[in-house]
């Protein structure tokens, strides 16, 4: 199996895992996003630590890469917080597709971090995708847009930066398990104060759903980290849009959610633009 195919398979498995994570997060009920994020990352931290100890991986990161590791961790943390807020306040499929603008931002940030030149065709597809966001945001005549939608869009920006950093760290030879461990540790540290001072008591069912969300998130995180190790962001990030399909199906069966025709049209245009970009990138990238 080629590296590109391995990256594709990892990305699709990651999309399924992250979609399940969002289902469990919403099922956990009305809990603060910080609290949900802490439990999610505590599970990922435990899994990553176990893998490091099992493989006897040495925690070594070159000084020049440490700032990128920290930036990846902070961007990922803010992306998760945005995601959890959005999942609780708007349709699961709307939240997912707005956050899934991250592949476009990943390509933009990769151009900055990895010096990957953005071509005119790619720029045109960016414009098409972002214009279609209005079909999902649905601003009124007064310019009002829901906070949940804006937060989801911000989550896409943070996620795009995080994944571009993963690609850079992978090219520099930083171990993927160390990347996940550091990200999870930083996320726990960032959300710990809110957990300590604003903890909301949970029942057994809520705790179980958060633990399941953490396990699903671990699968998604390992999947996407391995994916960007195997292949460039410009080639495989489009497959993360499988989350939109999973989210639509899960939202319907678990929460009785159905997107309106304008949102669906927005989904179709954005995904079509992403697919077109992936096809263009494959034609113009050496195998």
C-alpha positions, 0 to 999 in steps of 0.5 A: 500500500502506498504512503498516499493510500495509507494516509487516505485510510487513516484520514477516513478512520479518523473522520469516523472516530471524530464524528462519534466523539461529537455524538458522545459529547452532545449526549453528555448533556449540558456541561461546560466545554472546558470540562468536556475537553478536559476529560476528552484529553485526559483519555488521549493523554493516558493512551499516548503515555501508555504507547510511549512507555510500551514502545520505550520512545525517548522524549526528544524534540529539537529546540527549533521544533519545540515552538511548533509543538507548543503552537500545534498543542495550543491551536488544537486545544482552542479548536477542540473548545470551539468544536465542543461549543458548536456541537452543543449549540447548532446542528451537528452537521452544520458544526461539522462542515464549518469546522471542516473548512480546516483542510482549506486553512491547512493548505493556507498554513502549510503554504506559510510553514512549509513554503508550499506555493498556493496556485491560482486554481487553489485560490479560486476554490478557496473563494468558492468554499468560503462564499458557500459558508454564507448558506450555512451561516445565514446572516440576516439583513441586520448581519446577525450570525449565530455565535455557535456558527462563528465559533465553529468557523473559528474552530476550523481556523485553529484546526487548520493551523494545528494540522499544518504544524503536524505536517511540519513536525512530521517532516522534521522527524518528531515522533507522532506519539510525542505530538499527541502526548504533548497536545493532550498534556497542554490541553489538560493544563489549559482546561484544568483551572476551569475544571477546578473552579467551575466544576459541574457535578456529573452523573454516571451516564454523563461520565460514561459518555465523556469517557467514550468521547475520549476514546473516540477522540484518541482514535481520531487523533492518532488517525489524523496524526498518522495520516499527515505523516504519510502524505501531504496535507494538500493531497489527503485533507479532503478525506476528512470531509467524510465527517460531514457524511457521518455527522449528517447520519448520526445527527439524524438517527441520534438527535432527529436533526435534519439540515435545511436545503440551504445548508445542504447546498452549502455542504455540497458546494464546499465538499465539491470544492474540496474534492476539486482541490484534491484532484488538482493537487494530485495531478500536480504533485509527484507520486 
